[in-house]
Amino acid sequence: MRFVRFHVVLLFLLTGFGLVSSVLGQGGASLEIAVRHTFNGEPIELDSLRYKNAAGETLSVMRLSYLLSGFALQRDDGSWEELPGQFAWMDARQNRTSIRLEHTRSGIYRAVRYSVGVDPVMNHADPAKLPPDHPLNPNLNGLHWNWQGGYIFLALEGLYCRSTNKEFTGYSYHFARDTNYTHVTLPLQLDLRRDGVVHLDLDIATLLNTPRPFSFAKDGPSTHSRDGDPIAAALATNLSGAFRVRDVAPLTAQATSAAEHAIPLLPEKWTVYPFKMSSTFPVPDLPRDNPLIAERVALGKRLFDETALSRDGSLSCASCHNVSSAFSDPRRFSIGVGEQVGKRQAMPLFNMAWKSSFFWDGRAPSLRAQALMPIQDHTEMDANLTNIVVALKASKEYPELFRTAFGSSEITPEKIGLALEQFVLTLTSYESKFDRVIRGEGTLSTNEQRGFELFMTENDPRTGFLGADCFHCHGGPLFSDHQFHNNGLDSVHDLDTGRFKITQRESDRGKFSTPSLRNVALTAPYMHDGRFTNLEQVIEHYSTGVKRSPTLDPNIAKHPTGGLGLSAEDKAALVAFLKTLTDEKYLQEAQSP
């Protein structure tokens, strides 16, 4: 069995006290590269269907995400000051628009150079070895194709409609491959004795129109940059001219968040918990103020099974997150105290260490926050945290368990959340038939192999590829991008508000968190409302049942009305492949009497 074992306490203590970052930041001046995203020179308004390309098509930008590397500055004598080993992930929706370059030399420079994408060596290196906050960590940027290999250098997605037709469809441009590693050189007047910020513009109108204009309808609504694809060639031609220097300015001090210097609350004696995961998984960003220790994980497991956390003592967390269902609920809606029926299907609780928001609508920003919400929800466990603390204090065991886990017998809601967070973080899943095949320890059947190929192949009739496009949202070893998408379940009139209820942004209406497809054969029913009872119904939805709405994901909207139109054989192959993602330990639980 291949897995990685982390002694996480030392790592996160170091980063928590700032020792690692202080070492990396020693010596040299700093230069910040800040990028503004524009359309015809004006800042882009994401999701607004109001921009026009040279073909007269009205379009929106729903995703703009890309990688920069290979930074260098040109001196007055024409030589170059290279700044190796520094990478940037820029993302318009995540508001990631700048990079602080360290170890630059003070002086006068007349040009800046960088590349869109990463060089071939880095493009084919193992991304699972990167730290959790590294710009190239796939779990952070969502720009790695994993089983296909390599990074997406630039992802541009949105909706468009033809000038003669108001019906919208989607476009999805994924600019990638070693041959498209694109260099950009921009003249400037930079004096690092005085200036420290270079403000750039990336103009999407130029990227789509100059010097090689193209039409979504005529040239194609998608590209995955395969060799000879004219859309990828046009993007490569236009890309370097889409950047320009807006101005240079003095550098301001960077604020440091409290989380960067969080001091973990640890007992006097503790034992490192051996966190295990697949060697193909990216390194997770485990909480630095709550490093995994065996004593706290044990307390969290006790609390997970504790019915005293519900108002009438009838329910525990495990009541709705059954291990035999991969810690999900086999019922469409969970039943709370007093036989109250919930409103959404309970999501499974494995591989939570790689998520940054929780619940279908992402309303919880951390596992510790998520753990306390069902306890207090009136339709679930309906308990009062103050009363729970009193009950646990009165027990014979819990004060000592808290003392062992936290160094004090004091029981608080915060400690309950921290302990539950630790236990849930340990619920990993990485040992399925598919994982064994990837390790070379088995083979897929003909039907399973066909399903895998469909899963990992785009559906692009223009280039002759007729796959199922599943990997856009369910790619990588975790089989989820952990983002929020509208997958066409309902029309605009019937749309569940989903993420919109939390953000109040119209662009989030009808969007829900992407669940992992690991153990999907055990986690029925499916979707946020449990409307589908089996995998066949799920695949039929993407084949013929997609409903159009203004926030429909571009990777779905680019397909014909209704969906992919898969054959019966293709549907059966996809189901066969999905069943290979079941973890043996959960399968054994499901099959046990």
N, C-alpha and C positions, 0 to 999 in steps of 0.2 A: 504493500500500500504506500502510495506517495502522498505525503502531507507535510505541511510546514508547522513547526511548533514554535510559538513565540513566548519568550520570557518578557512579557509586555511591561512589567512594573518598572524595570530599569530604563527602558526606552522612553516611556511616557513621563517618568520622573525627570529625566534629563530635558526633554522637550518642554515639560511643564515649567521648569525653573529657568528656561531660556538659555541653557548652556550650549545646546547645539547651534541655535541661531546666532549666538554671540560669536562663536568660533567662525561660522561661515561668513559673517559680516565684517571681519577684520581686514583692514588695509584697503587703500584705494578710495577713489571718489565714487559717488553713486550717480547713475543716470536713469531717469525714468522715461520710458516710451509710453505715451498715452494715445489711444486711438479713439477717434469719434467716428461713428458709423452714419453715413449720409446717403441721400438720394438726390442727385442733381444739386449737391452742395448744402442741402438742408438736413438737419438731424432726422434720422429715421424714426418713425412712429411704428413700433411693432404691431402686427396684426391688422393694420389699417389697409383696406382694399381700395387704395386710391392712387397708387403710383402707375406710371405708364412706361413701357419699354419702347424701343424704336419701331417695333411692329404694331404699336397701338394697342397692345394688350394691357388691361388693367391688372395690377398684381399687388400682393401683400408680401411682407417678409415676416415669417413666423419663427424662423430659426436662422441665426447667423453665428456660426461657431468655427474657430480655426486655430491652427497652431503656427507659432513663429519660432525660429531658431537661427543659428549662424550669425549672430549679431557682430558687427564690426564698425569701427569709425575710421575715416580716412583723414590722415594728417595733412598739413599744408604742403609737405614735400611729396605727397602722392602715395606714401606707404600706408599700410592698414594696421590699425590696432585691433587685433582679434579679441573677442570676448567669448571664449569657448565654454561649452557645458551649461549654457543658460537657455531656458526654454520658456515660452509663454503660451498659455491657453487663453484665448480671447472668446468671449461669449456675450452677445448683445443682451440676451434675456437674463443671464445671470449677473449682468452688470460688471463683468470682468473685462476691463478695457485698458489695463496698464500693466507694465512689468518694471520692476526696479532692478536694473543691471548693476551688479557689484564689480569691484576691482577694475574700474575704469581709471585711466590716468588723466590727471588734470592737464589741460592744454587747449589748443585751438584746433577745431576739426571742420572739414568742408563737405563731408558727406557721411551718411549713415547707410549701412548695408545690412540686410537680413533676408531670410528665406521664409516662404510660406510652406509649411510642412517640416519634415525632419529628414536628415540624410539617410541613405540606404542602410548604413550600419545600424543606426538607431531605429529605423523603421522596422527592421527585422530582429531586433533584440527582444529579450523576454520581458514583457511589461509587468509580469508578476513580481519582479524583483525591485520595483520602484517604491519609494516611501509613499504613504497615503496622501500626503499633500503635494507630491510632485506634479507639475503641470501635465506630464505624460501618463500619469496613473489612469488607466481606463475607467476605473470606477468614479473618478473625479470628472473627466472630460467627456466620456461617452463617445469618443472618436476613434475607437479601435475595432477592427473587424474580427479580431481574435481567430476563429477557426479558419478564416480566409487569409489571415496574416496582414500586418501593416496597419497604418493609421489612415483615417480620413483627414486630409490636410485642411479642407474647408468644406463645411456643410451649409448649404443655402437652401431653405425650404419655404414654401408658402402656397398661396392660392392664386389663381389667375382666371380671367375670363376674356374671351375674344371681343374685339370691338363691336362685332355684329351679333353677339350672343351674350346675354346677361347670366347664363348659367356658368357657375364657377367649377373649376377642377383644380387638382393639385399639381405642384411641381416639386421635384426633389433632386437637387444637384449635389452629388458627393464627389468632390475633386480629390483624387488620390493617386497612388502608384508612384514608384521611384522616378519614372520618366517625367513626372509633373512636379517634381521638387523645384519650385520657382524662386528665383533670386530677384530681389528688389533693391535698387540703389537710388537714393534720393539726395540731391544736393542740399546743403544747408550752411548756415553760419553759426557754429556752436563754440562757445567759449566756456569750457567746464570750470574755469576759475570764477565764473559768474553765473552761468546758466546750468540747469540741471534737469530740465524737462523738455522733451521734444514732443510737440503735439502733432499727431498725424490725422488725416482723414482717410477713411476707406469708403469710396463712393460706389454704391451698388449699381447705380445707373451706368457708370462707366464700365463696370464689370460685365454687365449684360449687353452693352451696346457698342463699345469702342475699343479697338477699331473694327472688331468683327461682330456686328449685330446679329442676333438670332431670335427666332420666335419659338415660344413654348409649343404652340400648336403645330407649326410647320417642322421644326427641327427636333422636337421631342420634349416631353415634360420631365425626363429623368436621365441621369447618367451616373454610372458607377466607375467611370474613367477607364474602361477596358481599352486595350490597345486599338488604335484606329478610330476611336469614337470622336466624331467631329465636334460634339459639344464640349468634351474635355479639352480638345485642342483650342477651341475658341476661348474657353475660360483661361487657359494657360497664356494665350496671346494677350488677353485683356487685363490679366490680373496685375502685372507690375505697374501699369498705367493707372490703375484704380486707386493707388495710394498717392498721397502728396503730403508735403510738410506744410502745416498751417502756421506754426510759429514755434519759438523756443522761449523758455521762461525760467526763472529761478526755481529751485527745488524747495518744497516745503517738507516739514518733518512728518513722518508717518506715525499714525497713532497705533498703539499696541493694545490689543484687546485683553480684557481681564482673564479670558480663558487661556491665553498663552502663558500666563504666570500662575495658573491655578495650582494650589498646593493640595495634593491628595490627602483625604482623611483616612489614615490607616491605623490599625491597632498596633500595640507594641511588638507583638509577634504575629507574623503572617506567612502564608505559603503561596508562592507564585502558582497561578492556575495555568496549566499547559494548554493554551488555546491551539486547536488543531483545525487545519483547513487544507484544501487541495493545493498542490504546488502550481496549479494553473490559475488560481484565484488571484486577483490583485490584492495588495496589502490593504486591509481595512483601516479606517481612521477611528480606532478605539478611543473611548473617552479618557482624556488625560487626567481628569480630576477624580476618576473612579477606576483605577487600574485593577485588572482581574486578579483576585486572590481567592484561594480555595474556600476560605472561611466565609466570605461574603456570598460566593456562588451557592454554597450549601444552604445558607439562610434564605437566599432568593428562591431556591427550589422548594423549601418548606412553605414559604409564603405563597408560592404559585399554587400549591395544593391546599391552601388553608381556607376552609369555608367560613371562618370567622371574619373574613374580609367582606362578606355580604351582610346585608341588613338583618336577615332572618337566619343566617347560618346555614343556608341551603346550597350556596354556590361558591365555587372557587374559580380562579383563572382557568384551571384545567377543565372546568365544566364545558367551556366553549372552545377550548383549544386542545383537542384530543390527540394524544401521541399517535394513535393508530390511523389518524387522518392527517398525518404530518403536521400536527399541532394546529389543525383547522377544525371547523364545525361541519359535520356532514348534513346538518339541517340547513334549509334555505335561510332562515333567520333564527338567531339564537333566542332562547327563552330566558327571560330574566326573573327576578323574584316576583312573586305574585302572578306567575304565568304571563308576564308581559312579553309581547313579541317585538323583537328588534326591527330595525328598518333596513339594515344592510347585512350582507353575508360576512361572516368573520374571516378575516384574512389569516393565512397560515403564519406561524411564528418560527421560521428557520431562516438562517443567513441574514438576520436583522443587522449584523455588524456592518453590512455594506450599505445600509439605507441611512438617509439623513432626515427623512420626515416619515410620519407614520399615520395609519388609517388610510382608507380609500381616498379621502380628500386632503390628506397631508396636514391635518390640523395640529398634530403633536410634533414639536421640533426635536424631541429626543425620546429615547425609550423610557427613561425615568418618568417623563411627563405622560407618555402614553400609558404606562402601567397604572397610574393613579386615576385615569379618566373613567374606565369601565367600573371601577370600584364605586365612584361617586354618581355615575349615570343612573337616573331614576328608572330607566327601562332595562338596566342590566343588574348590577349588584346592589345599587341603591343604598350605599352605606355612607356614614358620616366619618370622616377621617379622625376626628377627635374621639369618637366612640370606639373606633378600631384601636387607636393607641391605648385607650383605657383597658380594653379587653386583652390586648397582648401583654400589657404590663401586669395584669392580674394572673396570667398563666404561669405555670411552673417552669417552663422551658425557655420562653422567648427572651426574657431579660438577659439570661446567660448567653444565648445565641447572638444577641446584638452586641454584648460585650466582647465576645470572641471575634465578631466581624468588624466592629467599629472602635473597640477600645473603651467603650462605655456602655453600660446597660440602659442608658437613656434611649427610649423609643420615640421616634418622630416620623411624620409622614415623609419627610425628605429621605430618611434612611430606608424606609420601606421601598420607596421608588428606586433608590440606588441599588438595593439588594435584588429587587426584581429585574432591574436592568441587567445586572451581571448574569443572572441565570439565563435570561433570554438571549444574551449575547453568545452564550456557549452552545446554543442550539444550531449547529451547523449541519449542512447536508451536501455531500460531495462524492458519495460512493454508490454510483448507479452502473447499470450495464454500459451506458454511453461512456462514462468515465473510464471503465476498464478497457473499452475499445480504443479510446484516445491514448491510453498507456500502452497499447499493443498487446493487451491480454485477452483479446476476444475479437469477434467480428460481428457486424450487423447482418441481419438477413437481407435478402434482395429487396424486400418491401421496406424494411427499416432504412436501408441505405437510400432508396428512392425518396423516402420521406425526409431524410436529412438533407438531401440535395435540394428538394423543393423548399424546405425551411430556410436554407441559406442562400437561395437564388432570388434575385429581383424579378419582378414581372414587368418586362419591358419589350413589348412586341416589336418596337423599332429596331432593336438589336437582336431579336430572335430568342430572347431569354424569357421563358414562361414559368417562372417559379412562383412561390407563395408569399414571398416578401416578409416572412415572419421575423427575420433577424433584425429588422430596423428597430423594433421595440423589445424584442426578446433575444438579442444577440449576446455573445460572450459567455463565459463559463457560468455566470450567475443566471443566465436566461431571463434577464430583465435589465432595462436601462434605468429603472427606479425613477422615471419621470412621469408626467401626467399627460394623458392623451384622451381625445375624443375618438373612440373607435367605431362610431357610426351605429350605436345601438338604437338611437331614437331620432325622430325628425325634430326640427327646430321647435315645433309646437308641444312636443311631449318630453323635451329634454329635462332630465334631472340636473339640477344646478351643479352638483359635484363640487369641484375645487372652487368654483365661483363663490360659494357660500363663505369660504374662508378668506379669499383675496378681494372679493367684490370687483374683480376685473372681468369684463365681458368676454375677453379672450379665453378665460378659463371655464366658461360655461360648458357643462357636459363632460369635463375632463376628470379622469380618475387615475389613480396610481397604477402603474404596470406591475402586476404580480409576477413572481418568478414561475417559470414553467417546470422547474424541478418538482418532482412528486405530483405532477398535475393529474396523474391517473388516480390519486388518492384524495384529492382536495375538492371533488364535486360537492355541491353545485358551483357554477361558474358565473363570473361577472359580479359587479358590486351588489346587485340585487338578486343573485342566485337564480336568474331566469332560465339558465341552461342546465339540464340535468346530466348531460354526457358530452364527451369530446366531439362526437359526431355533430351535435347541434352547434357547438362553438365554431367548428370549421365551416359548417353550412352558412352560418352568419357571414363570415368573411367571403364566402363564395357567391352568395346571392342575396344576403339580407342587409347590406350596409345602407343606412339612411343618411342622406346629406343634410348638413347643417353648417352654419358659418364658421364653426370652430373644429370641423372635421380635420383630423390629422392629414397633412399633405401626402404622406406615404400611402394613405388609403384613398384620399380624394383623387389621386392621379389615375386610379383605375376606373373602368367603365361603370356607369350607374348600376348599382346592385352589388358589385364586388368582382372577385377574380374569375368567376365562372369555371371553377375547377371540375375536372372529370371525376367520376366515381372512383376510379383507380387512384387518382392523386389524393383524394380525401382519405381513402383507406390507408394509403402509404403514410400520410401525415400522422394519423392516429397511431399507427404502428411505431413510428419514430418517437412520438411523445411518450409512449409507454416505456421506452428505454431510459427515461430520465428519472425513474423511480429509485430512490435510495433503498438499499437492501434492508437497513435497520428498520425503516418505516414499513416496508413491505412485510417483514416478519411480524411486526406489531399488528398490522392489518389482518394477517392470516392466522394469528394465534387465537385460540378459542376464548 
